Amino acid sequence: MARNRPKSALLALAVALLVSACGGSPTPSANKPTGPAAQGFPLVIDNCGVRTTYQRPPQRAVSLNQHATEVMLSLGLEKSMVGTGYLDGEILPEYQTAYDSVKVLSKEYPSFETLLEAEPDLVYGGWADTFDEKEGRSRAAFAKAGINTHLNSEECPTGPVDVASMDEEIRTLGRIFGVPERAEERLTKLHATLDEVETGLAGVTPVRLFVYDSGDRTAFTAGGKGIGNEMIRRAAGVNVFADLDKVFADVSFEQVAQRAPDAVVIYDYGDQSVEAKKRFLLSNPALADVPAIRNKRFAVLPLSSTVLGVRMPSAVESLARQLHPGRVQ
């Protein structure tokens, strides 16, 4: 993945001076109080092995990856953002206006230097590679520069990722930004969608299904540890690879055939279209006798809907409609 370069020798020198001035200890300037402490602060958050003390709500945040960005926008935090980057697809329509008010720093991940130039006080990442040490964006590097970081908790689960995990992620962001009441309002709406789906699916027979993310020699699929597995369960499905103790894992197509799913859920993203994925699966000899392939029974979900964030309830609703037509309004 190409990295952005400093625009000038002057910027490079400024970055070097900033990092050297930090020495071996985090610089507190990004979180230095400028007035009376806000209610609920100082706030200590333990996140994926990193403990952060927030002296005040962030005022210059950067979000990276779609699900992180949409969590922030759902809480009305666009005025507290100085940048964003790396979407998987289209932003949700209800957040488009807010999203358009935030500067896009890069199409993919910005370089560490580009992020420093934005002068953030928090970087919130959706995927673990947001903080790729090899690319110079480790959480330790940000801490040394006086910048706090937060990582979506699905990237470091302590147990199965479920609806309670969604609640905790959104509540945590609400606490960090000093807007816990907005988090509760958002969760009320999200749970209402889940409740409607549960009511509509009462008594249906679950459908055994296989998630196809990508892969031609092996299949990259959803295991039992991620939010995708919980979504399938709530849409009255059974993930045939729920026994895999991972969020995602590679399996052979022979294993898929042995487990004989009745439907395939395709994750839609990237350069390979849904139709191309369908053609590949339908033409794969190893899958010829699989009921889902014989009956051409497919469902489709955008990848951005299958990770821990505000899209999860609507994705459950969409999957339920595709698996059980007529049961969910």
Beta strands, then each sheet from edge to edge (+ up, - down):
strand 1: 43-47
strand 2: 50-54
strand 3: 61-64
strand 4: 81-85
strand 5: 104-106
strand 6: 122-125
strand 7: 148-151
strand 8: 207-212
strand 9: 219-222
strand 10: 237-239
strand 11: 248-251
strand 12: 263-268
strand 13: 298-302
sheet 1: 1+ 2-
sheet 2: 5+ 4+ 3+ 6+ 7+
sheet 3: 10+ 8+ 12+ 13+
sheet 4: 9+ 11-
end
